[in-house]
Amino acid sequence: LAKAHWVTAPTRLSLDQLARDLALPFNPGHWRAIPHASLQMALPSREQARSDLSWNDSDFYVLGVGRLAPLKRFDVLVEAWAKLARRDPSLHLQLLGGGDTQNLQRMADAAGLGDRIHFAVVEDVKPYLAAADVYVSTSATESFGLANLEALVAGLPCVCTAVGGVPEVMGQGAWLIPVEQQALQSALDELIAQPAQRLAWSARAAAQARQAPDLETVTNHYAELFTR
């Protein structure tokens, strides 16, 4: 890293974490934070998306996106969802991402909810973003979180763990929590019970998404870096 002409990361917070991991007293001058560009997504209507996915229009769907790896802490999400789903027969959990589903499925089966947890690996997440009621990220580490940005752009109410670069990306657009099951359960419980809260967080997500830089701005940052 010291010999590199430059080191880039998508958030300042992720560079700060890198410096702490390397026991550096400050961030070197050749490190730069250049964010990802804002996304352009044309979403289907909620009704069309739910029809295409064969989702019941009256049910409530929580969406999680990411590799099914331990650092993503989907076990925390399954635990919190299961506590609520035991008393709410309409509550489903949809997880998108490759990896081993067996442990998470066993957790749902043990709670008697095995038929209400769903797994998929897809190239196009837009139907799921359009159809879901709430987006959740429980990752224990995240330099940026592109799936989080996609949820913001989709205007979903977002609950995210405040790790790595997530607070910088999500800003005021997400309900930020620690990596802790009870905190997530409380946030989900409130969003499920209060449609007005979901509308408010949806508006905040869309407003935060509009603050992301456009592709031309990001390209200019890289061009400036490469030609210095």
C-alpha positions as CSV (number, residue, x, y, z in Angstrom):
1,L,0.0,0.0,0.0
2,A,2.8,2.4,0.8
3,K,4.4,1.7,-2.7
4,A,1.1,2.3,-4.6
5,H,0.6,5.4,-6.6
6,W,-2.8,5.7,-5.0
7,V,-5.3,3.7,-2.9
8,T,-9.0,4.2,-3.4
9,A,-12.1,3.1,-1.5
10,P,-15.7,4.0,-1.9
11,T,-16.1,5.7,1.5
12,R,-13.9,7.8,3.8
13,L,-15.0,5.6,6.7
14,S,-13.6,2.5,5.0
15,L,-10.3,4.2,4.6
16,D,-10.4,5.2,8.3
17,Q,-11.0,1.6,9.2
18,L,-8.1,0.4,7.0
19,A,-5.8,2.9,8.7
20,R,-6.9,1.5,12.1
21,D,-6.4,-2.0,10.9
22,L,-2.8,-1.1,9.9
23,A,-2.1,0.8,13.1
24,L,-1.4,4.0,11.1
25,P,-1.7,7.3,13.0
26,F,-3.4,9.0,10.0
27,N,-4.6,8.3,6.5
28,P,-1.7,8.6,4.0
29,G,-1.9,11.4,1.4
30,H,-2.2,9.0,-1.6
31,W,-5.4,7.4,-0.2
32,R,-8.6,8.7,-1.8
33,A,-12.3,8.1,-1.2
34,I,-14.3,8.0,-4.4
35,P,-17.9,6.9,-4.0
36,H,-19.9,4.7,-6.4
37,A,-22.1,6.6,-8.8
38,S,-25.8,6.9,-8.3
39,L,-27.9,4.1,-10.0
40,Q,-30.5,4.4,-12.6
41,M,-33.2,1.8,-12.1
42,A,-36.6,1.4,-13.8
43,L,-38.7,-0.6,-11.3
44,P,-41.9,-2.4,-12.2
45,S,-44.9,-1.6,-10.2
46,R,-45.4,-3.3,-6.8
47,E,-48.5,-5.1,-8.2
48,Q,-46.6,-6.3,-11.3
49,A,-43.6,-7.4,-9.3
50,R,-45.6,-9.3,-6.8
51,S,-47.5,-11.0,-9.5
52,D,-44.3,-12.0,-11.3
53,L,-42.8,-13.4,-8.1
54,S,-46.1,-15.1,-7.0
55,W,-46.1,-13.2,-3.8
56,N,-49.4,-12.7,-1.9
57,D,-50.3,-9.1,-2.1
58,S,-51.5,-9.0,1.5
59,D,-48.4,-10.6,3.0
60,F,-45.4,-8.7,4.4
61,Y,-42.0,-9.4,2.9
62,V,-38.6,-8.5,4.4
63,L,-35.7,-8.5,1.9
64,G,-32.1,-9.2,2.5
65,V,-29.4,-9.1,-0.2
66,G,-25.8,-10.4,-0.2
67,R,-23.5,-13.4,-0.1
68,L,-24.7,-16.0,2.4
69,A,-21.4,-15.7,4.3
70,P,-20.8,-15.4,8.0
71,L,-19.7,-11.8,7.9
72,K,-23.1,-10.8,6.5
73,R,-24.7,-12.0,9.7
74,F,-27.9,-13.3,8.1
75,D,-28.3,-15.4,11.2
76,V,-29.1,-12.2,13.1
77,L,-31.8,-11.3,10.5
78,V,-33.3,-14.8,10.7
79,E,-33.4,-14.7,14.5
80,A,-35.2,-11.4,14.6
81,W,-37.6,-12.3,11.8
82,A,-38.5,-15.6,13.4
83,K,-39.4,-13.9,16.7
84,L,-41.9,-11.7,14.9
85,A,-43.1,-14.3,12.4
86,R,-44.2,-16.6,15.1
87,R,-47.0,-14.2,16.0
88,D,-47.6,-12.8,12.4
89,P,-48.5,-15.5,9.9
90,S,-48.2,-13.0,7.0
91,L,-44.5,-12.3,7.6
92,H,-42.0,-13.7,5.1
93,L,-38.2,-13.4,4.7
94,Q,-36.6,-13.3,1.2
95,L,-32.9,-13.6,0.9
96,L,-31.0,-13.0,-2.3
97,G,-27.5,-14.3,-2.7
98,G,-25.3,-17.3,-3.3
99,G,-24.0,-19.5,-0.6
100,D,-24.9,-22.2,1.8
101,T,-28.6,-21.9,2.8
102,Q,-28.7,-25.0,5.0
103,N,-27.9,-23.3,8.4
104,L,-30.4,-20.5,7.8
105,Q,-33.1,-22.9,6.6
106,R,-32.5,-25.1,9.7
107,M,-33.0,-22.0,11.9
108,A,-36.3,-21.3,10.2
109,D,-37.3,-24.9,10.4
110,A,-36.6,-25.1,14.1
111,A,-38.9,-22.1,14.6
112,G,-41.6,-23.8,12.6
113,L,-41.3,-21.2,9.8
114,G,-39.4,-23.1,7.2
115,D,-42.1,-22.5,4.5
116,R,-41.8,-18.7,5.0
117,I,-38.1,-18.2,4.4
118,H,-37.2,-18.0,0.7
119,F,-33.8,-18.1,-1.1
120,A,-32.9,-17.1,-4.6
121,V,-29.8,-16.3,-6.7
122,V,-30.8,-13.8,-9.4
123,E,-29.2,-11.4,-11.8
124,D,-32.0,-8.9,-11.7
125,V,-33.0,-7.7,-8.2
126,K,-35.4,-5.0,-9.4
127,P,-38.6,-7.1,-9.1
128,Y,-37.7,-7.9,-5.5
129,L,-36.9,-4.3,-4.6
130,A,-40.2,-3.3,-6.1
131,A,-42.2,-6.0,-4.3
132,A,-40.6,-6.0,-0.8
133,D,-41.9,-4.0,2.2
134,V,-38.7,-3.5,4.1
135,Y,-35.0,-3.9,3.2
136,V,-32.5,-5.1,5.9
137,S,-28.7,-5.4,6.0
138,T,-27.1,-7.1,9.0
139,S,-23.5,-7.1,7.7
140,A,-20.7,-7.0,10.3
141,T,-18.4,-5.2,7.9
142,E,-19.1,-3.2,4.7
143,S,-16.8,-0.8,2.8
144,F,-19.8,0.7,0.9
145,G,-22.7,-1.7,0.4
146,L,-24.0,-1.5,-3.2
147,A,-27.1,-3.5,-2.3
148,N,-27.9,-0.8,0.3
149,L,-27.6,1.9,-2.3
150,E,-30.0,-0.1,-4.6
151,A,-32.5,-0.3,-1.8
152,L,-32.2,3.5,-1.3
153,V,-32.8,4.2,-5.0
154,A,-35.8,1.8,-4.9
155,G,-37.2,3.9,-2.0
156,L,-37.5,1.0,0.4
157,P,-37.6,1.6,4.2
158,C,-34.1,0.4,5.1
159,V,-32.7,-1.0,8.4
160,C,-28.9,-1.3,8.3
161,T,-26.2,-2.1,10.7
162,A,-23.9,1.0,11.3
163,V,-20.7,-0.7,10.2
164,G,-17.8,0.4,8.0
165,G,-18.9,2.8,5.3
166,V,-22.6,2.2,5.7
167,P,-23.4,5.3,7.8
168,E,-21.6,7.4,5.1
169,V,-23.6,5.9,2.3
170,M,-27.0,5.7,4.0
171,G,-26.9,8.9,5.9
172,Q,-30.3,9.9,7.1
173,G,-31.9,7.5,4.7
174,A,-31.8,4.4,6.8
175,W,-32.6,3.3,10.3
176,L,-29.0,2.5,11.6
177,I,-28.6,-0.1,14.3
178,P,-25.8,-2.2,15.9
179,V,-25.2,-5.8,14.8
180,E,-27.7,-7.1,17.4
181,Q,-30.8,-9.2,17.2
182,Q,-32.9,-7.3,19.7
183,A,-32.2,-3.9,18.0
184,L,-33.2,-5.3,14.6
185,Q,-36.3,-7.0,16.0
186,S,-37.5,-3.7,17.6
187,A,-36.9,-1.7,14.4
188,L,-38.8,-4.3,12.3
189,D,-41.6,-4.6,14.8
190,E,-42.2,-0.8,14.6
191,L,-42.0,-0.7,10.8
192,I,-44.4,-3.7,10.4
193,A,-46.9,-2.2,12.8
194,Q,-46.8,1.4,11.6
195,P,-47.4,2.0,7.8
196,A,-46.8,5.8,8.4
197,Q,-43.3,4.9,9.6
198,R,-42.6,2.9,6.5
199,L,-43.8,5.8,4.3
200,A,-41.5,8.2,6.2
201,W,-38.5,6.0,5.9
202,S,-39.3,5.4,2.2
203,A,-39.2,9.1,1.6
204,R,-36.0,9.5,3.5
205,A,-34.4,6.7,1.5
206,A,-35.4,8.3,-1.8
207,A,-34.1,11.7,-0.6
208,Q,-30.7,10.2,0.4
209,A,-30.4,8.4,-2.9
210,R,-30.7,11.7,-4.8
211,Q,-27.5,12.9,-3.0
212,A,-25.3,10.2,-4.6
213,P,-23.0,11.7,-7.3
214,D,-23.7,11.0,-10.9
215,L,-21.5,8.9,-13.2
216,E,-19.8,11.8,-14.8
217,T,-18.8,13.3,-11.5
218,V,-17.3,10.0,-10.3
219,T,-15.6,9.5,-13.7
220,N,-14.0,12.9,-13.4
221,H,-12.7,12.1,-9.9
222,Y,-10.9,9.0,-11.3
223,A,-9.6,10.9,-14.4
224,E,-8.1,13.6,-12.1
225,L,-6.5,10.9,-9.9
226,F,-5.0,9.0,-12.9
227,T,-3.6,12.1,-14.5
228,R,-2.0,13.9,-11.5
